[in-house]
């Protein structure tokens, strides 16, 4: 009798264990299935994000000369990039740096020809990524230049300390060489209040700043070095009419930067397309006509730390 009861218990135990093992197996299979589905979903989503390309790319430029002239000059650049990238590329000339930075933040501008300050600001506000920088005269940096009419009584930057009320012509408040580095330099040598000391006039372009002091001896202009070159072909005497009175410290060159959210493969293709211009005389000539670039090379965000230091001085003013 006892042996019979023992056999019954063993059979019940075996059935119980079989049920438990079956249930565990079902859970494992279900978990693996869910994991595989999740993995497939993730792979699909990631793949879709990687291959998703915009139908059109928009490049943003800031006038260093007349806006209409830039728009015409860069048309071959539009065509070349469209051909190489297989995506329509359009150039747009913005009113100022603020508009370009905002355009990249909102996704309306994909490729920005940003000056150093514009890049630093765009990186802070919109996670913009620098990929390339310009080379001018064999150098990846440049200086801001202070200039006056040749008949002016101002002969050095230090003379500006004693000359309150002069007109100060510059391209834009976000222009690295046109305003921000010169402004920081003037503060370093003792100008306590820029607004009170000078009559500041925003003229929209570096050549416009030089042009303004041709007819004004009670003024100075701040531009990139040497903005007089833009006049020399049509006005050879410009070098005698405009006198350079000094320079700022070195500034890293202008950038080609990309808005956030572009596919990695597209960013790489854009980078390679521009670097290939170094071997394309026509394209480099266009870059020279627009921004006096002689070549293009890779850039990193860390190279612009010196710009961030100066930007910090004016950050509150520029955020208004």
C-alpha positions as CSV (number, residue, x, y, z in Angstrom):
1,X,0.0,0.0,0.0
2,X,2.8,2.4,1.0
3,X,4.7,1.5,-2.3
4,X,1.6,2.3,-4.3
5,X,1.1,5.7,-2.6
6,X,4.8,6.4,-3.2
7,X,4.4,5.7,-7.0
8,X,1.4,8.0,-7.1
9,X,3.3,10.8,-5.5
10,X,6.2,10.4,-7.9
11,X,3.9,10.6,-10.8
12,X,2.3,13.7,-9.5
13,X,5.7,15.3,-8.9
14,X,6.8,14.4,-12.4
15,X,3.7,16.0,-13.9
16,X,4.2,19.1,-11.7
17,X,7.9,19.4,-12.8
18,X,6.9,18.9,-16.4
19,X,4.3,21.7,-16.1
20,X,6.9,24.0,-14.5
21,X,9.5,23.3,-17.1
22,X,7.0,23.8,-19.9
23,X,6.0,27.2,-18.5
24,X,9.6,28.3,-18.1
25,X,10.4,27.3,-21.7
26,X,7.4,29.3,-22.9
27,X,8.6,32.3,-21.0
28,X,12.1,32.0,-22.5
29,X,10.8,31.6,-26.0
30,X,8.5,34.6,-25.5
31,X,11.3,36.7,-24.1
32,X,13.6,35.8,-27.0
33,X,10.9,36.7,-29.5
34,X,10.3,40.1,-27.9
35,X,14.0,40.7,-27.8
36,X,14.4,39.8,-31.4
37,X,11.4,42.0,-32.4
38,X,12.8,44.9,-30.3
39,X,16.2,44.4,-31.9
40,X,14.6,44.4,-35.4
41,X,12.6,47.5,-34.6
42,X,15.8,49.2,-33.3
43,X,17.8,48.2,-36.3
44,X,15.0,49.3,-38.6
45,X,14.7,52.6,-36.9
46,X,18.4,53.2,-36.9
47,X,18.7,52.2,-40.5
48,X,15.9,54.5,-41.5
49,X,17.5,57.4,-39.6
50,X,20.9,56.7,-41.3
51,X,19.7,56.5,-44.9
52,X,17.1,59.3,-44.6
53,X,18.4,62.1,-46.8
54,X,17.0,65.6,-47.2
55,X,15.6,66.4,-50.7
56,X,17.5,69.7,-50.8
57,X,20.4,71.4,-49.0
58,X,20.6,75.1,-48.4
59,X,23.9,76.9,-47.9
60,X,23.9,80.2,-46.0
61,X,26.2,83.1,-46.7
62,X,26.8,86.4,-45.1
63,X,27.7,89.4,-47.2
64,X,31.4,90.4,-47.1
65,X,30.5,92.4,-50.2
66,X,27.2,93.3,-52.0
67,X,24.6,90.5,-51.5
68,X,23.6,90.4,-55.2
69,X,27.2,89.9,-56.2
70,X,27.6,87.0,-53.8
71,X,24.4,85.3,-55.0
72,X,25.6,85.5,-58.6
73,X,29.2,84.4,-57.8
74,X,28.2,81.2,-56.0
75,X,25.9,79.8,-58.7
76,X,28.6,77.5,-60.1
77,X,29.2,76.3,-56.5
78,X,25.5,75.3,-56.2
79,X,25.7,73.4,-59.4
80,X,29.0,71.6,-58.5
81,X,27.8,70.5,-55.1
82,X,24.4,69.4,-56.5
83,X,26.3,67.2,-59.0
84,X,28.7,65.7,-56.5
85,X,26.2,65.1,-53.7
86,X,23.3,64.0,-55.9
87,X,21.0,66.4,-53.9
88,X,19.9,69.8,-55.0
89,X,22.0,72.5,-53.3
90,X,20.8,76.1,-53.1
91,X,22.7,79.2,-51.9
92,X,21.0,81.8,-49.8
93,X,22.5,85.2,-48.8
94,X,21.4,86.1,-45.3
95,X,20.9,89.6,-44.0
96,X,23.3,89.1,-41.0
97,X,25.0,86.5,-38.8
98,X,22.0,86.4,-36.4
99,X,19.8,85.3,-39.3
100,X,22.2,82.6,-40.4
101,X,22.6,81.2,-36.9
102,X,18.8,81.2,-36.4
103,X,18.4,79.5,-39.8
104,X,20.7,76.7,-38.8
105,X,18.9,76.4,-35.5
106,X,15.5,75.9,-37.1
107,X,16.8,73.6,-39.8
108,X,16.3,76.1,-42.7
109,X,20.0,76.3,-43.4
110,X,22.0,73.1,-43.6
111,X,25.5,74.4,-44.5
112,X,26.6,77.6,-42.9
113,X,29.6,79.7,-43.9
114,X,30.0,80.9,-40.4
115,X,32.7,83.3,-39.1
116,X,34.4,82.2,-35.9
117,X,31.9,84.0,-33.6
118,X,29.0,82.9,-35.6
119,X,30.1,79.3,-35.2
120,X,30.7,79.6,-31.4
121,X,27.2,81.1,-31.0
122,X,25.6,78.5,-33.3
123,X,27.3,75.7,-31.5
124,X,25.9,77.0,-28.2
125,X,22.4,77.6,-29.4
126,X,21.9,74.9,-32.0
127,X,24.6,72.2,-31.6
128,X,26.1,73.2,-35.0
129,X,29.2,71.2,-36.0
130,X,32.3,72.7,-37.6
131,X,33.8,70.5,-40.3
132,X,36.2,72.7,-42.2
133,X,37.9,76.1,-42.1
134,X,39.4,78.4,-44.6
135,X,43.1,79.0,-45.5
136,X,44.2,82.4,-46.6
137,X,47.7,83.2,-47.8
138,X,48.8,79.8,-46.5
139,X,47.5,80.5,-43.0
140,X,44.5,79.1,-41.0
141,X,44.3,82.3,-38.9
142,X,44.0,86.0,-39.6
143,X,43.9,89.4,-37.8
144,X,41.4,92.2,-37.5
145,X,42.5,95.5,-39.0
146,X,42.0,99.1,-37.9
147,X,42.0,101.6,-40.8
148,X,41.5,105.3,-41.2
149,X,41.4,107.8,-44.1
150,X,44.9,108.8,-45.1
151,X,44.2,112.4,-44.1
152,X,43.1,111.5,-40.6
153,X,45.0,112.7,-37.5
154,X,44.7,109.1,-36.1
155,X,48.0,107.2,-36.6
156,X,47.8,104.3,-34.0
157,X,45.1,102.4,-32.2
158,X,46.1,104.1,-29.0
159,X,45.2,107.4,-30.6
160,X,41.6,106.3,-30.5
161,X,41.7,106.6,-26.7
162,X,42.0,110.3,-27.0
163,X,39.6,110.7,-29.9
164,X,36.1,110.5,-28.5
165,X,33.1,110.9,-30.8
166,X,34.7,109.4,-33.9
167,X,32.5,107.4,-36.2
168,X,33.3,103.7,-36.1
169,X,32.3,101.8,-39.2
170,X,32.1,98.0,-39.0
171,X,30.2,95.2,-40.8
172,X,28.1,93.6,-38.1
173,X,28.0,93.2,-34.3
174,X,28.6,89.5,-34.8
175,X,31.5,90.0,-37.1
176,X,34.6,88.4,-35.6
177,X,37.2,90.7,-37.2
178,X,34.7,93.5,-38.0
179,X,33.6,94.1,-34.4
180,X,34.1,91.6,-31.6
181,X,37.9,91.2,-31.6
182,X,38.5,94.9,-32.3
183,X,36.0,95.8,-29.5
184,X,37.8,93.5,-27.1
185,X,41.1,95.1,-28.1
186,X,39.8,98.6,-27.6
187,X,38.6,97.6,-24.1
188,X,42.0,96.0,-23.3
189,X,43.8,99.3,-24.1
190,X,41.5,101.4,-21.9
191,X,38.2,102.3,-23.6
192,X,35.8,101.9,-20.8
193,X,32.5,102.4,-22.6
194,X,32.4,101.7,-26.3
195,X,29.0,103.1,-26.8
196,X,29.8,106.4,-25.2
197,X,33.3,106.7,-26.7
198,X,32.4,106.1,-30.4
199,X,29.6,106.7,-32.8
200,X,29.1,103.1,-34.0
201,X,27.8,102.6,-37.5
202,X,26.9,99.1,-38.8
203,X,27.4,99.1,-42.6
204,X,26.7,95.4,-43.5
205,X,30.0,94.4,-45.1
206,X,33.8,94.8,-44.9
207,X,34.1,96.6,-48.2
208,X,31.3,98.9,-47.1
209,X,33.3,99.8,-43.9
210,X,36.4,100.6,-46.0
211,X,34.3,102.6,-48.4
212,X,32.7,104.6,-45.6
213,X,36.1,106.1,-44.4
214,X,37.1,107.1,-47.9
215,X,34.9,110.2,-47.4
216,X,35.2,110.6,-43.6
217,X,38.4,111.7,-42.0
218,X,36.8,111.7,-38.5
219,X,36.3,108.0,-38.5
220,X,37.9,104.6,-38.5
221,X,36.9,101.2,-39.8
222,X,37.5,97.6,-38.5
223,X,37.7,94.8,-41.0
224,X,39.5,91.6,-41.8
225,X,43.1,92.0,-43.1
226,X,43.4,93.4,-45.7
227,X,39.9,94.5,-46.9
228,X,41.4,97.2,-49.1
229,X,42.3,94.4,-51.6
230,X,38.6,94.3,-52.7
231,X,39.0,97.8,-54.2
232,X,42.4,97.6,-55.6
233,X,41.5,96.3,-59.1
234,X,39.1,99.1,-59.7
235,X,40.8,101.7,-57.5
236,X,44.6,101.1,-57.3
237,X,45.1,104.2,-55.2
238,X,43.1,102.7,-52.4
239,X,46.3,101.6,-50.6
240,X,47.4,105.2,-50.4
241,X,43.9,106.6,-49.6
242,X,43.3,104.3,-46.6
243,X,46.0,103.9,-43.9
244,X,46.2,100.9,-41.6
245,X,46.9,101.9,-38.0
246,X,47.0,98.4,-36.3
247,X,45.8,94.9,-35.9
248,X,44.4,92.6,-33.2
249,X,45.8,89.2,-32.1
250,X,45.4,86.2,-34.4
251,X,41.9,84.8,-35.0
252,X,41.1,81.2,-36.3
253,X,39.7,81.4,-39.8
254,X,36.1,81.2,-40.9
255,X,34.3,77.9,-40.9
256,X,32.1,75.6,-43.0
257,X,29.7,74.3,-40.4
258,X,26.7,71.9,-40.5
259,X,23.4,72.0,-38.7
260,X,22.5,69.3,-36.2
261,X,20.5,66.3,-37.4
262,X,22.1,65.6,-40.8
263,X,23.0,61.9,-41.5
264,X,26.6,61.0,-40.8
265,X,27.1,59.7,-44.4
266,X,25.9,63.0,-45.8
267,X,28.2,65.0,-43.4
268,X,31.1,63.0,-44.7
269,X,30.1,63.5,-48.3
270,X,29.8,67.2,-47.8
271,X,33.2,67.4,-46.1
272,X,34.9,65.4,-48.9
273,X,33.1,67.5,-51.6
274,X,34.5,70.7,-50.2
275,X,38.0,69.3,-49.6
276,X,38.1,68.2,-53.2
277,X,37.8,71.9,-54.2
278,X,41.5,72.2,-53.3
279,X,42.2,70.4,-56.6
280,X,39.5,72.3,-58.5
281,X,40.8,75.7,-59.6
282,X,37.4,77.0,-60.6
283,X,35.8,76.2,-57.3
284,X,38.6,77.6,-55.2
285,X,38.5,80.8,-57.4
286,X,34.8,81.1,-56.5
287,X,35.6,80.8,-52.8
288,X,38.3,83.4,-53.2
289,X,36.0,85.8,-54.9
290,X,33.4,85.4,-52.1
291,X,35.5,85.2,-49.0
292,X,39.2,85.4,-50.2
293,X,39.7,81.7,-49.4
294,X,42.8,80.1,-51.0
295,X,42.2,76.6,-49.7
296,X,40.1,74.5,-47.3
297,X,41.2,72.2,-44.5
298,X,39.7,70.2,-41.7
299,X,38.7,72.0,-38.5
300,X,37.8,71.0,-34.9
301,X,35.7,72.8,-32.3
302,X,38.7,73.1,-29.9
303,X,40.5,75.4,-32.3
304,X,38.0,78.1,-31.5
305,X,38.5,78.3,-27.7
306,X,40.2,81.7,-28.1
307,X,37.0,82.9,-29.8
308,X,34.9,81.6,-26.9
309,X,37.0,83.7,-24.5
310,X,36.2,86.9,-26.4
311,X,32.6,85.8,-26.9
312,X,32.1,85.5,-23.2
313,X,32.9,89.2,-22.8
314,X,29.9,90.1,-25.1
315,X,27.6,87.2,-24.5
316,X,25.0,89.2,-22.5
317,X,25.0,92.0,-25.0
318,X,24.7,89.7,-28.0
319,X,21.8,87.7,-26.4
320,X,19.6,90.7,-26.2
